[in-house]
Amino acid sequence: MNTISIISFVLATGAVAYFTYQIVRRMKKSANATEEYFTGGRALAWPVVAGSLLLTNLSTEQLVGLNGAVFADKALVGIAWEALAALAMIATALVFLPRYLASGFTTTPAFLEKRFDKTTRSMVSGLFLFGYVTVLLPVVLYTGSLALIGMFNLDLPLWFAVATIGILGSGYAIFGGLKSVAVSDTINGVGLLIGGLAIPTLALFALGDGSFFAGVSSLGNSNPEYLSVLAQKNGDGNVVSVPWPTLLTGMMFIQVFYWSTNQVIVQRAMAAKSLAEGQKGVLFASAMKLVGPLMLCLPGIIALHMTDLTIGKQDQVYGAIVRHVLPDWSLGLFAAVLMGSILSSFNSALNSASTLFSLQFYKGYINKKASGVQIVSIGKIFGIGLAIASILIAPLLDQMQSIFEYLQKVNGLYSVPIIGIFLLGITTKHVPAIAAKVGMVVGMASYALFTFVNIKDVPEFFANGNGDLHWLHGYFISFMGSVMVMLIIGYVQPKSSEEIAISDQRDPAPVDMTPWAQAKNASFAIMGVTVGIYLFLTWIAG
């Protein structure tokens, strides 16, 4: 980047920090130190909930990875990651969030203690922390640093980029708490929406030799099969990354896990100042997920039509498009926008990890009489240690590609049983705590089997590109096995009426629990638009 780009990057990044500080300083503060730090004093309005949800999810991993996958697939099947996320967020708004807020939970596993027992909560909290420490935090730093260095041809060592992102991100999470994380997410989200949509817009102008509409027309007229959203194989006869049968099995459940139970995500909605504000925020974010493919998929499709791009491998697609269409003066601003998205994913995971450790393990086992101030202090110390560990681990992933791939697969080990436990916890009353523990073991064991021991020569309907069982089908089978075991145990050894009555007891809700009057109408509208998008693109693709 040139001097102007560097100056604009520093000014834009500094401006986000300044405005975040000013906005947070004016927000209502809770007298409860724990609630103030970990749930933002339950003072978040719906725009902040929506902005934080979107930017916590969106990072360079999606911008680079999903555009690369679409380019490699030569099909728009990757849109499923955004479309089904929108449907899962409806489940969060209408089913999960009312249950979480009604009892004033600060963490999603706290629901499991109420429904099952403390051990179940601790086991799930431990699984979440395991995933954040070993996978999420180092991977966000590693992929974010690689993307910034590669996309803008920066002459920086990897460790320096990792340390810079880690220090900036931890500053928001550790010293500002959830409020500063959520507000900075929202400010960065506006920039990312503008910058992210500018890339495909400028790319369409370039594709149409200066005419936006000519560029759009060429997408529909030249190789329209690239716009196929429901495919098993592409035009070259290769199995795509998201074959349409997986939409009927594992894809929906992995989305519900991420958007409805994952502490990093749901913590933003639990910080809403009322159920109505939380539902508005979640459903607005759901609607915006339908705009997401314009940023996360369309550039990859446009790149397939551009003959003047030099692309070595699929992960270079987004960077190549950015360098091709953005003027030099704007590179610094776009780098600041990308930095914001990386910081958001990192600081959100760090804040959630601190929340789980402080409230579940420190308060629950180490110091049961800890005051709110002590809990927050321990949370900050744990966050600092976690940030340092992540900064040290991330550069090592560059030399350990096989370990990196292994860690990515490990995510499913804890998400399969967790989603089963949460779903049965909400939809049933008779399934006992022992069933949750056994279901957890069964889910992890079966997923490990399908992931690390390839199931070969399966029917084409269930296969990936190598003829093995597609991992999303393995996810679904593992999930179903875990749920069936829990239901059988619940049938043989159900909870007693007294135990169910205790689980149903609730303290007064800490916020107004009046639901948003338009929540169901908004949900039906989002579902209708999602189906309409699939029908329209299927019609164009022929």
VOBA-308764 format. One record per residue (C-alpha): residue number from 0; chain; residue in three letters; x, y, z. Coordinates in steps of 0.1 Angstrom, whole numbers. Example, Ala and Ser with C-alpha at 12.3 -4.5 7.8 and 13.67 -1.06 7.14 Angstrom:
VOBA-308764
{rec 0 A Ala {123 -45 78}}
{rec 1 A Ser {137 -11 71}}
//
This chain:
VOBA-308764
{rec 0 A Met {0 0 0}}
{rec 1 A Asn {11 36 -7}}
{rec 2 A Thr {15 63 19}}
{rec 3 A Ile {-21 76 13}}
{rec 4 A Ser {-35 42 19}}
{rec 5 A Ile {-15 37 51}}
{rec 6 A Ile {-27 71 64}}
{rec 7 A Ser {-64 63 56}}
{rec 8 A Phe {-61 29 72}}
{rec 9 A Val {-47 44 105}}
{rec 10 A Leu {-73 72 105}}
{rec 11 A Ala {-103 49 98}}
{rec 12 A Thr {-92 23 124}}
{rec 13 A Gly {-86 51 150}}
{rec 14 A Ala {-120 66 142}}
{rec 15 A Val {-138 34 150}}
{rec 16 A Ala {-120 32 184}}
{rec 17 A Tyr {-128 69 192}}
{rec 18 A Phe {-165 67 183}}
{rec 19 A Thr {-169 33 201}}
{rec 20 A Tyr {-155 50 233}}
{rec 21 A Gln {-178 80 230}}
{rec 22 A Ile {-210 59 224}}
{rec 23 A Val {-202 34 252}}
{rec 24 A Arg {-195 62 276}}
{rec 25 A Arg {-231 75 271}}
{rec 26 A Met {-249 42 274}}
{rec 27 A Lys {-268 32 305}}
{rec 28 A Lys {-247 12 330}}
{rec 29 A Ser {-258 -16 352}}
{rec 30 A Ala {-251 -16 390}}
{rec 31 A Asn {-242 -53 386}}
{rec 32 A Ala {-206 -55 376}}
{rec 33 A Thr {-209 -90 361}}
{rec 34 A Glu {-240 -81 341}}
{rec 35 A Glu {-224 -48 329}}
{rec 36 A Tyr {-192 -65 316}}
{rec 37 A Phe {-205 -98 302}}
{rec 38 A Thr {-239 -87 289}}
{rec 39 A Gly {-235 -50 283}}
{rec 40 A Gly {-258 -43 312}}
{rec 41 A Arg {-286 -57 290}}
{rec 42 A Ala {-288 -23 273}}
{rec 43 A Leu {-283 -31 236}}
{rec 44 A Ala {-309 -18 212}}
{rec 45 A Trp {-318 -39 181}}
{rec 46 A Pro {-294 -22 156}}
{rec 47 A Val {-264 -29 178}}
{rec 48 A Val {-276 -65 183}}
{rec 49 A Ala {-280 -70 146}}
{rec 50 A Gly {-246 -53 137}}
{rec 51 A Ser {-227 -73 163}}
{rec 52 A Leu {-243 -106 152}}
{rec 53 A Leu {-234 -100 116}}
{rec 54 A Leu {-198 -88 121}}
{rec 55 A Thr {-190 -115 147}}
{rec 56 A Asn {-199 -140 120}}
{rec 57 A Leu {-183 -123 90}}
{rec 58 A Ser {-146 -122 87}}
{rec 59 A Thr {-119 -127 60}}
{rec 60 A Glu {-123 -165 64}}
{rec 61 A Gln {-157 -162 48}}
{rec 62 A Leu {-148 -134 23}}
{rec 63 A Val {-118 -154 11}}
{rec 64 A Gly {-130 -189 16}}
{rec 65 A Leu {-165 -188 3}}
{rec 66 A Asn {-157 -168 -28}}
{rec 67 A Gly {-129 -193 -34}}
{rec 68 A Ala {-152 -222 -30}}
{rec 69 A Val {-178 -207 -54}}
{rec 70 A Phe {-150 -201 -80}}
{rec 71 A Ala {-138 -237 -76}}
{rec 72 A Asp {-173 -252 -77}}
{rec 73 A Lys {-182 -232 -109}}
{rec 74 A Ala {-216 -231 -92}}
{rec 75 A Leu {-234 -209 -67}}
{rec 76 A Val {-242 -237 -43}}
{rec 77 A Gly {-222 -219 -16}}
{rec 78 A Ile {-252 -195 -12}}
{rec 79 A Ala {-266 -222 11}}
{rec 80 A Trp {-242 -212 39}}
{rec 81 A Glu {-260 -177 40}}
{rec 82 A Ala {-296 -187 31}}
{rec 83 A Leu {-299 -215 57}}
{rec 84 A Ala {-282 -193 83}}
{rec 85 A Ala {-312 -169 78}}
{rec 86 A Leu {-336 -197 85}}
{rec 87 A Ala {-316 -208 116}}
{rec 88 A Met {-317 -172 129}}
{rec 89 A Ile {-355 -174 128}}
{rec 90 A Ala {-354 -204 151}}
{rec 91 A Thr {-331 -183 174}}
{rec 92 A Ala {-355 -154 175}}
{rec 93 A Leu {-388 -173 180}}
{rec 94 A Val {-377 -204 200}}
{rec 95 A Phe {-343 -201 217}}
{rec 96 A Leu {-340 -165 226}}
{rec 97 A Pro {-373 -163 246}}
{rec 98 A Arg {-361 -193 267}}
{rec 99 A Tyr {-327 -178 273}}
{rec 100 A Leu {-340 -143 283}}
{rec 101 A Ala {-369 -155 304}}
{rec 102 A Ser {-344 -168 331}}
{rec 103 A Gly {-319 -141 327}}
{rec 104 A Phe {-291 -164 314}}
{rec 105 A Thr {-257 -148 307}}
{rec 106 A Thr {-244 -179 289}}
{rec 107 A Thr {-262 -205 267}}
{rec 108 A Pro {-248 -234 288}}
{rec 109 A Ala {-266 -219 319}}
{rec 110 A Phe {-298 -230 303}}
{rec 111 A Leu {-285 -266 304}}
{rec 112 A Glu {-279 -264 342}}
{rec 113 A Lys {-315 -253 347}}
{rec 114 A Arg {-328 -281 324}}
{rec 115 A Phe {-304 -309 333}}
{rec 116 A Asp {-277 -303 359}}
{rec 117 A Lys {-245 -284 367}}
{rec 118 A Thr {-222 -312 353}}
{rec 119 A Thr {-239 -310 319}}
{rec 120 A Arg {-235 -273 319}}
{rec 121 A Ser {-198 -276 328}}
{rec 122 A Met {-191 -303 302}}
{rec 123 A Val {-207 -281 274}}
{rec 124 A Ser {-189 -250 286}}
{rec 125 A Gly {-157 -269 286}}
{rec 126 A Leu {-164 -281 250}}
{rec 127 A Phe {-170 -245 239}}
{rec 128 A Leu {-138 -233 255}}
{rec 129 A Phe {-119 -261 239}}
{rec 130 A Gly {-131 -250 205}}
{rec 131 A Tyr {-124 -214 211}}
{rec 132 A Val {-89 -219 224}}
{rec 133 A Thr {-77 -246 200}}
{rec 134 A Val {-95 -236 168}}
{rec 135 A Leu {-114 -203 166}}
{rec 136 A Leu {-91 -177 182}}
{rec 137 A Pro {-58 -189 165}}
{rec 138 A Val {-75 -195 132}}
{rec 139 A Val {-91 -161 131}}
{rec 140 A Leu {-57 -145 137}}
{rec 141 A Tyr {-39 -167 112}}
{rec 142 A Thr {-63 -164 83}}
{rec 143 A Gly {-70 -127 90}}
{rec 144 A Ser {-32 -119 89}}
{rec 145 A Leu {-27 -140 58}}
{rec 146 A Ala {-56 -123 40}}
{rec 147 A Leu {-44 -87 48}}
{rec 148 A Ile {-8 -94 39}}
{rec 149 A Gly {-17 -112 6}}
{rec 150 A Met {-46 -90 -4}}
{rec 151 A Phe {-26 -57 -1}}
{rec 152 A Asn {9 -70 -8}}
{rec 153 A Leu {22 -59 26}}
{rec 154 A Asp {58 -65 33}}
{rec 155 A Leu {52 -77 69}}
{rec 156 A Pro {62 -108 88}}
{rec 157 A Leu {32 -130 97}}
{rec 158 A Trp {39 -127 135}}
{rec 159 A Phe {38 -89 134}}
{rec 160 A Ala {4 -89 117}}
{rec 161 A Val {-9 -116 141}}
{rec 162 A Ala {3 -96 171}}
{rec 163 A Thr {-12 -63 158}}
{rec 164 A Ile {-46 -79 153}}
{rec 165 A Gly {-44 -98 186}}
{rec 166 A Ile {-35 -67 207}}
{rec 167 A Leu {-61 -44 190}}
{rec 168 A Gly {-89 -70 193}}
{rec 169 A Ser {-81 -80 229}}
{rec 170 A Gly {-82 -43 239}}
{rec 171 A Tyr {-119 -40 230}}
{rec 172 A Ala {-128 -74 246}}
{rec 173 A Ile {-107 -72 278}}
{rec 174 A Phe {-109 -36 288}}
{rec 175 A Gly {-143 -26 273}}
{rec 176 A Gly {-164 -57 278}}
{rec 177 A Leu {-194 -67 256}}
{rec 178 A Lys {-206 -31 251}}
{rec 179 A Ser {-175 -19 234}}
{rec 180 A Val {-173 -52 214}}
{rec 181 A Ala {-209 -48 202}}
{rec 182 A Val {-207 -11 194}}
{rec 183 A Ser {-174 -14 175}}
{rec 184 A Asp {-189 -44 156}}
{rec 185 A Thr {-218 -22 145}}
{rec 186 A Ile {-196 7 133}}
{rec 187 A Asn {-174 -17 114}}
{rec 188 A Gly {-204 -35 101}}
{rec 189 A Val {-216 -3 83}}
{rec 190 A Gly {-182 0 67}}
{rec 191 A Leu {-180 -36 57}}
{rec 192 A Leu {-215 -35 42}}
{rec 193 A Ile {-205 -5 21}}
{rec 194 A Gly {-170 -18 12}}
{rec 195 A Gly {-182 -54 7}}
{rec 196 A Leu {-210 -44 -17}}
{rec 197 A Ala {-186 -20 -36}}
{rec 198 A Ile {-164 -49 -47}}
{rec 199 A Pro {-190 -68 -67}}
{rec 200 A Thr {-205 -35 -80}}
{rec 201 A Leu {-172 -23 -93}}
{rec 202 A Ala {-164 -58 -106}}
{rec 203 A Leu {-197 -58 -126}}
{rec 204 A Phe {-187 -24 -141}}
{rec 205 A Ala {-154 -39 -151}}
{rec 206 A Leu {-170 -71 -165}}
{rec 207 A Gly {-194 -49 -186}}
{rec 208 A Asp {-166 -26 -199}}
{rec 209 A Gly {-179 3 -179}}
{rec 210 A Ser {-216 -7 -180}}
{rec 211 A Phe {-231 -22 -148}}
{rec 212 A Phe {-261 -36 -166}}
{rec 213 A Ala {-239 -52 -193}}
{rec 214 A Gly {-219 -69 -166}}
{rec 215 A Val {-251 -83 -150}}
{rec 216 A Ser {-264 -94 -184}}
{rec 217 A Ser {-232 -113 -191}}
{rec 218 A Leu {-237 -133 -159}}
{rec 219 A Gly {-271 -145 -171}}
{rec 220 A Asn {-261 -150 -208}}
{rec 221 A Ser {-226 -164 -206}}
{rec 222 A Asn {-223 -197 -188}}
{rec 223 A Pro {-256 -193 -168}}
{rec 224 A Glu {-249 -227 -152}}
{rec 225 A Tyr {-225 -209 -129}}
{rec 226 A Leu {-256 -195 -112}}
{rec 227 A Ser {-269 -230 -103}}
{rec 228 A Val {-278 -231 -65}}
{rec 229 A Leu {-291 -267 -64}}
{rec 230 A Ala {-265 -291 -79}}
{rec 231 A Gln {-248 -324 -72}}
{rec 232 A Lys {-221 -319 -98}}
{rec 233 A Asn {-210 -288 -118}}
{rec 234 A Gly {-207 -285 -156}}
{rec 235 A Asp {-173 -302 -155}}
{rec 236 A Gly {-188 -333 -138}}
{rec 237 A Asn {-171 -326 -105}}
{rec 238 A Val {-190 -329 -72}}
{rec 239 A Val {-196 -295 -57}}
{rec 240 A Ser {-187 -285 -21}}
{rec 241 A Val {-223 -283 -10}}
{rec 242 A Pro {-243 -309 -30}}
{rec 243 A Trp {-280 -303 -28}}
{rec 244 A Pro {-288 -335 -7}}
{rec 245 A Thr {-268 -321 22}}
{rec 246 A Leu {-294 -293 25}}
{rec 247 A Leu {-318 -320 36}}
{rec 248 A Thr {-295 -334 63}}
{rec 249 A Gly {-265 -319 81}}
{rec 250 A Met {-265 -283 67}}
{rec 251 A Met {-295 -271 87}}
{rec 252 A Phe {-283 -286 120}}
{rec 253 A Ile {-249 -270 118}}
{rec 254 A Gln {-266 -237 112}}
{rec 255 A Val {-288 -241 142}}
{rec 256 A Phe {-258 -250 164}}
{rec 257 A Tyr {-239 -219 153}}
{rec 258 A Trp {-268 -194 154}}
{rec 259 A Ser {-289 -207 182}}
{rec 260 A Thr {-265 -223 208}}
{rec 261 A Asn {-230 -209 202}}
{rec 262 A Gln {-221 -186 231}}
{rec 263 A Val {-200 -163 208}}
{rec 264 A Ile {-231 -156 187}}
{rec 265 A Val {-261 -158 211}}
{rec 266 A Gln {-244 -136 238}}
{rec 267 A Arg {-251 -106 216}}
{rec 268 A Ala {-289 -113 215}}
{rec 269 A Met {-289 -121 253}}
{rec 270 A Ala {-276 -86 259}}
{rec 271 A Ala {-307 -70 243}}
{rec 272 A Lys {-327 -46 266}}
{rec 273 A Ser {-359 -65 259}}
{rec 274 A Leu {-372 -96 241}}
{rec 275 A Ala {-387 -74 214}}
{rec 276 A Glu {-354 -56 208}}
{rec 277 A Gly {-335 -89 207}}
{rec 278 A Gln {-360 -104 182}}
{rec 279 A Lys {-358 -73 160}}
{rec 280 A Gly {-320 -75 160}}
{rec 281 A Val {-318 -112 152}}
{rec 282 A Leu {-344 -110 125}}
{rec 283 A Phe {-329 -79 109}}
{rec 284 A Ala {-295 -98 109}}
{rec 285 A Ser {-314 -128 93}}
{rec 286 A Ala {-327 -106 65}}
{rec 287 A Met {-292 -92 59}}
{rec 288 A Lys {-278 -127 55}}
{rec 289 A Leu {-298 -128 23}}
{rec 290 A Val {-277 -99 11}}
{rec 291 A Gly {-245 -117 22}}
{rec 292 A Pro {-241 -137 -10}}
{rec 293 A Leu {-235 -105 -29}}
{rec 294 A Met {-203 -101 -9}}
{rec 295 A Leu {-194 -137 -2}}
{rec 296 A Cys {-203 -155 -34}}
{rec 297 A Leu {-209 -130 -63}}
{rec 298 A Pro {-172 -119 -67}}
{rec 299 A Gly {-162 -156 -71}}
{rec 300 A Ile {-188 -160 -99}}
{rec 301 A Ile {-177 -127 -116}}
{rec 302 A Ala {-141 -139 -115}}
{rec 303 A Leu {-151 -170 -135}}
{rec 304 A His {-161 -146 -163}}
{rec 305 A Met {-129 -124 -162}}
{rec 306 A Thr {-102 -136 -185}}
{rec 307 A Asp {-77 -110 -175}}
{rec 308 A Leu {-73 -121 -138}}
{rec 309 A Thr {-43 -141 -128}}
{rec 310 A Ile {-54 -166 -101}}
{rec 311 A Gly {-31 -194 -89}}
{rec 312 A Lys {-54 -211 -65}}
{rec 313 A Gln {-90 -206 -53}}
{rec 314 A Asp {-81 -187 -21}}
{rec 315 A Gln {-65 -160 -42}}
{rec 316 A Val {-98 -152 -60}}
{rec 317 A Tyr {-111 -125 -37}}
{rec 318 A Gly {-78 -107 -33}}
{rec 319 A Ala {-73 -107 -71}}
{rec 320 A Ile {-108 -91 -76}}
{rec 321 A Val {-101 -65 -49}}
{rec 322 A Arg {-68 -54 -64}}
{rec 323 A His {-83 -54 -99}}
{rec 324 A Val {-113 -31 -92}}
{rec 325 A Leu {-103 -9 -63}}
{rec 326 A Pro {-84 24 -70}}
{rec 327 A Asp {-52 28 -50}}
{rec 328 A Trp {-65 56 -28}}
{rec 329 A Ser {-92 34 -14}}
{rec 330 A Leu {-71 3 -5}}
{rec 331 A Gly {-63 17 30}}
{rec 332 A Leu {-100 22 38}}
{rec 333 A Phe {-109 -12 26}}
{rec 334 A Ala {-80 -27 46}}
{rec 335 A Ala {-95 -9 77}}
{rec 336 A Val {-129 -24 69}}
{rec 337 A Leu {-114 -59 67}}
{rec 338 A Met {-93 -53 99}}
{rec 339 A Gly {-126 -44 116}}
{rec 340 A Ser {-142 -77 105}}
{rec 341 A Ile {-112 -97 118}}
{rec 342 A Leu {-111 -78 151}}
{rec 343 A Ser {-148 -84 155}}
{rec 344 A Ser {-145 -122 152}}
{rec 345 A Phe {-115 -122 175}}
{rec 346 A Asn {-127 -99 202}}
{rec 347 A Ser {-162 -116 203}}
{rec 348 A Ala {-147 -150 208}}
{rec 349 A Leu {-123 -137 234}}
{rec 350 A Asn {-152 -120 254}}
{rec 351 A Ser {-173 -152 252}}
{rec 352 A Ala {-145 -174 263}}
{rec 353 A Ser {-139 -151 293}}
{rec 354 A Thr {-176 -151 301}}
{rec 355 A Leu {-177 -189 301}}
{rec 356 A Phe {-146 -194 322}}
{rec 357 A Ser {-155 -167 348}}
{rec 358 A Leu {-191 -176 354}}
{rec 359 A Gln {-190 -213 350}}
{rec 360 A Phe {-156 -224 363}}
{rec 361 A Tyr {-143 -196 385}}
{rec 362 A Lys {-176 -187 402}}
{rec 363 A Gly {-190 -223 400}}
{rec 364 A Tyr {-160 -242 414}}
{rec 365 A Ile {-129 -221 423}}
{rec 366 A Asn {-145 -192 443}}
{rec 367 A Lys {-182 -197 448}}
{rec 368 A Lys {-185 -166 470}}
{rec 369 A Ala {-168 -143 444}}
{rec 370 A Ser {-182 -108 440}}
{rec 371 A Gly {-191 -93 407}}
{rec 372 A Val {-159 -72 407}}
{rec 373 A Gln {-138 -103 413}}
{rec 374 A Ile {-155 -123 386}}
{rec 375 A Val {-149 -94 361}}
{rec 376 A Ser {-113 -91 372}}
{rec 377 A Ile {-106 -128 367}}
{rec 378 A Gly {-124 -126 333}}
{rec 379 A Lys {-100 -99 322}}
{rec 380 A Ile {-69 -119 334}}
{rec 381 A Phe {-82 -150 316}}
{rec 382 A Gly {-88 -130 285}}
{rec 383 A Ile {-52 -116 285}}
{rec 384 A Gly {-38 -151 289}}
{rec 385 A Leu {-60 -164 261}}
{rec 386 A Ala {-50 -135 238}}
{rec 387 A Ile {-13 -141 244}}
{rec 388 A Ala {-17 -179 238}}
{rec 389 A Ser {-36 -173 206}}
{rec 390 A Ile {-10 -148 193}}
{rec 391 A Leu {18 -174 200}}
{rec 392 A Ile {-1 -203 185}}
{rec 393 A Ala {-14 -186 153}}
{rec 394 A Pro {20 -182 134}}
{rec 395 A Leu {27 -219 141}}
{rec 396 A Leu {-3 -229 119}}
{rec 397 A Asp {18 -216 89}}
{rec 398 A Gln {42 -246 93}}
{rec 399 A Met {15 -271 104}}
{rec 400 A Gln {-10 -273 75}}
{rec 401 A Ser {-20 -308 85}}
{rec 402 A Ile {-26 -298 121}}
{rec 403 A Phe {-46 -268 108}}
{rec 404 A Glu {-69 -291 88}}
{rec 405 A Tyr {-72 -314 118}}
{rec 406 A Leu {-82 -286 141}}
{rec 407 A Gln {-109 -275 116}}
{rec 408 A Lys {-124 -310 117}}
{rec 409 A Val {-124 -309 155}}
{rec 410 A Asn {-151 -283 155}}
{rec 411 A Gly {-177 -309 147}}
{rec 412 A Leu {-167 -330 176}}
{rec 413 A Tyr {-183 -307 201}}
{rec 414 A Ser {-210 -291 179}}
{rec 415 A Val {-228 -324 171}}
{rec 416 A Pro {-236 -334 207}}
{rec 417 A Ile {-242 -298 218}}
{rec 418 A Ile {-270 -291 193}}
{rec 419 A Gly {-287 -324 202}}
{rec 420 A Ile {-286 -315 239}}
{rec 421 A Phe {-300 -280 234}}
{rec 422 A Leu {-328 -292 211}}
{rec 423 A Leu {-340 -319 234}}
{rec 424 A Gly {-336 -295 264}}
{rec 425 A Ile {-360 -271 248}}
{rec 426 A Thr {-385 -295 231}}
{rec 427 A Thr {-388 -321 259}}
{rec 428 A Lys {-391 -322 297}}
{rec 429 A His {-387 -358 306}}
{rec 430 A Val {-352 -365 292}}
{rec 431 A Pro {-328 -367 323}}
{rec 432 A Ala {-293 -354 328}}
{rec 433 A Ile {-277 -388 324}}
{rec 434 A Ala {-291 -389 288}}
{rec 435 A Ala {-274 -356 280}}
{rec 436 A Lys {-241 -370 291}}
{rec 437 A Val {-244 -403 273}}
{rec 438 A Gly {-257 -384 242}}
{rec 439 A Met {-226 -362 243}}
{rec 440 A Val {-203 -392 242}}
{rec 441 A Val {-222 -410 215}}
{rec 442 A Gly {-223 -378 193}}
{rec 443 A Met {-186 -372 196}}
{rec 444 A Ala {-176 -408 190}}
{rec 445 A Ser {-198 -413 159}}
{rec 446 A Tyr {-187 -379 144}}
{rec 447 A Ala {-150 -389 150}}
{rec 448 A Leu {-157 -422 132}}
{rec 449 A Phe {-172 -405 101}}
{rec 450 A Thr {-146 -377 101}}
{rec 451 A Phe {-113 -395 107}}
{rec 452 A Val {-123 -429 93}}
{rec 453 A Asn {-134 -424 57}}
{rec 454 A Ile {-167 -443 48}}
{rec 455 A Lys {-159 -453 12}}
{rec 456 A Asp {-179 -463 -18}}
{rec 457 A Val {-212 -448 -7}}
{rec 458 A Pro {-241 -441 -31}}
{rec 459 A Glu {-235 -410 -53}}
{rec 460 A Phe {-264 -392 -35}}
{rec 461 A Phe {-243 -392 -2}}
{rec 462 A Ala {-208 -389 -17}}
{rec 463 A Asn {-182 -361 -18}}
{rec 464 A Gly {-158 -357 -47}}
{rec 465 A Asn {-137 -387 -36}}
{rec 466 A Gly {-166 -411 -34}}
{rec 467 A Asp {-165 -410 4}}
{rec 468 A Leu {-194 -401 27}}
{rec 469 A His {-198 -363 26}}
{rec 470 A Trp {-190 -348 60}}
{rec 471 A Leu {-223 -330 63}}
{rec 472 A His {-241 -363 60}}
{rec 473 A Gly {-218 -377 87}}
{rec 474 A Tyr {-227 -348 109}}
{rec 475 A Phe {-264 -355 104}}
{rec 476 A Ile {-261 -393 112}}
{rec 477 A Ser {-240 -385 143}}
{rec 478 A Phe {-266 -360 154}}
{rec 479 A Met {-295 -384 149}}
{rec 480 A Gly {-276 -411 168}}
{rec 481 A Ser {-270 -388 197}}
{rec 482 A Val {-306 -377 198}}
{rec 483 A Met {-320 -413 196}}
{rec 484 A Val {-299 -424 225}}
{rec 485 A Met {-311 -395 246}}
{rec 486 A Leu {-347 -402 237}}
{rec 487 A Ile {-344 -439 246}}
{rec 488 A Ile {-328 -431 279}}
{rec 489 A Gly {-356 -405 285}}
{rec 490 A Tyr {-382 -432 278}}
{rec 491 A Val {-366 -459 300}}
{rec 492 A Gln {-356 -436 329}}
{rec 493 A Pro {-376 -403 326}}
{rec 494 A Lys {-373 -374 350}}
{rec 495 A Ser {-398 -374 378}}
{rec 496 A Ser {-426 -349 381}}
{rec 497 A Glu {-408 -333 410}}
{rec 498 A Glu {-376 -329 389}}
{rec 499 A Ile {-396 -314 360}}
{rec 500 A Ala {-413 -289 384}}
{rec 501 A Ile {-379 -278 397}}
{rec 502 A Ser {-366 -273 361}}
{rec 503 A Asp {-396 -253 352}}
{rec 504 A Gln {-392 -228 381}}
{rec 505 A Arg {-380 -195 369}}
{rec 506 A Asp {-368 -162 385}}
{rec 507 A Pro {-384 -130 373}}
{rec 508 A Ala {-370 -121 338}}
{rec 509 A Pro {-345 -93 339}}
{rec 510 A Val {-359 -76 308}}
{rec 511 A Asp {-394 -70 293}}
{rec 512 A Met {-405 -103 278}}
{rec 513 A Thr {-432 -89 255}}
{rec 514 A Pro {-424 -104 221}}
{rec 515 A Trp {-421 -82 190}}
{rec 516 A Ala {-456 -81 174}}
{rec 517 A Gln {-442 -85 139}}
{rec 518 A Ala {-417 -113 146}}
{rec 519 A Lys {-437 -140 129}}
{rec 520 A Asn {-447 -119 99}}
{rec 521 A Ala {-410 -109 94}}
{rec 522 A Ser {-400 -146 97}}
{rec 523 A Phe {-425 -156 70}}
{rec 524 A Ala {-413 -128 48}}
{rec 525 A Ile {-376 -139 52}}
{rec 526 A Met {-385 -175 44}}
{rec 527 A Gly {-405 -164 13}}
{rec 528 A Val {-376 -143 0}}
{rec 529 A Thr {-352 -172 6}}
{rec 530 A Val {-374 -196 -15}}
{rec 531 A Gly {-379 -169 -41}}
{rec 532 A Ile {-341 -164 -45}}
{rec 533 A Tyr {-336 -202 -50}}
{rec 534 A Leu {-364 -204 -76}}
{rec 535 A Phe {-352 -173 -95}}
{rec 536 A Leu {-316 -185 -97}}
{rec 537 A Thr {-326 -220 -106}}
{rec 538 A Trp {-347 -206 -135}}
{rec 539 A Ile {-318 -184 -148}}
{rec 540 A Ala {-293 -213 -145}}
{rec 541 A Gly {-317 -234 -166}}
//
